Amino acid sequence: MTEFPPRITTSRREFLRRAGSGLGSLALTDLLLRDGQLHAQEPIAQSTRPFGKGGGVKASGLHYEPKAKSVIYLFLYGGPSAMDTFDPKPTLDRLDGQSPPEGIDTFFKDNGNLMKSPYTFKQYGESGRWVCNLLPHMAEHVDDMAFLQAVHCASNNHAPALLHLNCGLPRVGFPSMGSWLSYGLGSETQDLPGFIVMYDWRGGPIAGPQNWGTGFLPSRFQATPFRAGGTPILNLARPEDVGERTQRAQLDLLAEINERHLDHHPGQTDLEARIESYELASRMQLAAPKAIDLDQESEATKELYGLNDKRSEYFGKQCLAARRLVERGVRTIQLYSGGGHQQESWDAHYGLKDNMDLHCPEIDKPIAGLLTDLKQRGLLDSTLVVWGGEFGRMPMSQGSNGGRDHNPDGFLMWMAGGGTKGGASYGETDDIGWQGVEGRTSVNDVHATILHLMGINHEKLTYRFNGRDFRLTDVAGRVVNEILV
């Protein structure tokens, strides 16, 4: 039955390509060239084509000698409190219960007086870092950590702040840092994705896949969500009634048809990504389950990551899987602690102590185990570990249960390995932990530093879109050399 009115399935690009035997496309190309708007969109560090159909691409031609080959980004969704973890404030203890300074802009309006930390602190390591009593295992690694103590972001709302930390701008439509790294550096492995995300069993963060999406970059640089056990990707296994040779013949035929179709639709990055994904999925049928097969690990290693404790077992499996993925050449791995909303994440509005008593034991031993294991295997020098959330917490109490509101004006992150200076500290918030007063570090600065450690000049990793060269750090950012070796 004929549809009425008929559907229009031709894109504007296809119409121009076909109009007048292609004269429309030629005219458009000439205009773009005259205006300097037509540029090759090639990654700065990819000098070779993929190894076979849909294979990985090895990096070369970097701007600097890279200190790190891989990034493990430990993202504490909801916003952990600096003054209750790694940056205690004695003045806040002294002023407990007093009125806060005027001018503090809060997300919610039910904030009360200043509130001291409910935890005790002890100094650790040669650096003398003060650490909360809820993080005894991570405390043993403070001399491996480089602290940024006055990070600030553009929003006190979760979704835009998450996008800012992940994608460089606090709005949708822009590529994530992992996608930028995949675009710029390619992949070290043919059998696994270059960018993998694992999120909390309670759910993903607000804004969901946009936090690890490709934006306007070609779709093949998007992240692949993994599960840290069993089948890493749903429906990955080959059906039992389909043999390996049969599947290979099916994939070859499908590739031939798709390539023929792509010839008639040049520049369709979603189609290109789909073609590559079929081949990658085939290779991952063997490689992915092996990569996260934690049964291959010793009982001592499992205990090191906290797999023997129900509280830390889930995140511990993710951290252990991250180490195994790094060993296999995966470029970027992002792990999310906290999911869903409110107390299920690090969003401590309705009781700071209840929130931290829940989440700190979930991550303390796994993260310490990850750092120990990477170091023992000689991988910490080439693996950059990043810890932090989308913002921090306010110094006042909120609500009747002693929560803390969002604080985007002065929060803490740390990095370890990958060319960072263990035990270093840069920046400082005021005496109550409200806002940065020294060494203020923007999100652009954080991203510029990560790219630098991976061998990339953040000002030169660009992609032309809609007539403008975009980059992860937008039009700002500096490398925080104060925390680098």
Protein Blocks (a to p, Z undefined) as FASTA:
>chain_A
ZZdddddfbdfklmmmmggghmmmmmmmmmmmmnopaccdddfklcbdcehehiacddeh
iabdcfbfbdcddddehiaafklmmmccfklmmmgoiacdehiacfblcbccddddfbdc
ddedjkopacdfklmmlmmmmmmpccdfbbccfbfcfklmmmmmmnopacehiacfklmm
mmmnopabfkbcfbdcdddfkbccehilmlmcgkjacfklpccdddeehjfbghkbccfk
lcfklmmmmmmmmmmmmmmmmmmmghilklmmmmmmmmmmmmmmmmmmmmmmmklpcfkl
mmmnopmbfklmmmmmmmmmmmmmmmnopabdcddehehjhjlmmclfnopklmmmmmmm
mmmmmmmmmmmmmmmnopmmmpccddddfbdcdfbdedjkopadddfkbccdddeejhia
ehiaedjddfkopaccbhpacfklmmmmmmmmnopafklmccdeehiacdfklpgccddf
klcZZ
